[in-house]
Amino acid sequence: MAGTLYLVPTPIGNLGDISQRCRDTLAAADFIAAEDTRVSLKLLNHLSIKKPLVSYYEHNQVESGQKILNRLLAGETCALVSDAGSPAISDPGEGLVAMCAEAGVPVCAIPGPCAVITALSVSGLPTGRFTFEGFLSTNRKSREAHLKSLAQEQRTMVFYEAPHKLPATLEDLAQVFGRERRISLCRELTKLHEEIFRTTLGEAIARCAQVPPRGEYVLVVEGAAPPPPESVTLEEALAMVEEAIEKGKSRKDAARAVAEETGFSKNVLYSQSMK
Ligand code: SAM
């Protein structure tokens, strides 16, 4: 029987964030696949866990992934870790999970530290619907195409960025979204100097010009405002009310729903639709 691949998230700055389940999984695994074995060795030493390590990173994913898969198929259990945060989220892992899924090897993701979720939840921006955009490409054409595709995006958008690229990225974001668009710059999350700067793109640019950015950043950007509802005549709105009633809504509920959609008063729609 095949072993299981465990995706084990590790702290993004605060060692206290490693969970008991992650410790237990690392301690129970036959071997650990790590993005950088030197980085993971430090964490394992801190946890007093001794395990055979293999490296699995961006440039050896296919070859190393096949070796890991063979061991899993032979019944061994593997814990996959990245340098920090959740494996497979802007970190190696996606390819190995796909290989396991294809080969019928069980994969178990343990919940834990992840910069995108930590930043989004503290951003103060709408969290109901969001998109994770990862790192913007350094290639000018792909970067422009990526940003252009987001021009009308209404959901909150989350980006990862390196500090030295932050000023240029803020400029590019302001080009597409405008300087008044709200942004939360989430810096050094879970660390001693954690800082959440809730501001606008224009102010963020001004601040970066004064204080060069240092440390790790997640950018959470407000989505575009929804387009104003197309103007609907009272006659059309009343027809919408009738349609909603035919579909089973009460007159009151139909009037309320159409009022929200069109901007007409629900009382007007209710009373006029009775005539
Ligand atoms: N897989 C990781 C995760 O689940 O969060 C992300 C890895 S990605 C290579 C690294 C990026 O995550 C950084 O450039 C930064 O944008 C963000 N990041 C990681 N740790 C962070 C922290 N403590 N504070 C702010 N951003 C962080």
Residues whose N, C-alpha, C, O or C-beta is under 5 A from the ligand:
A	BS01	SAM	I12 G13 A84 G85 S86 P87 I89 S90 D91 P113 C114 A115 V116 Y160 E161 A162 C186 R187 E188 L189 E216 Y217 V218
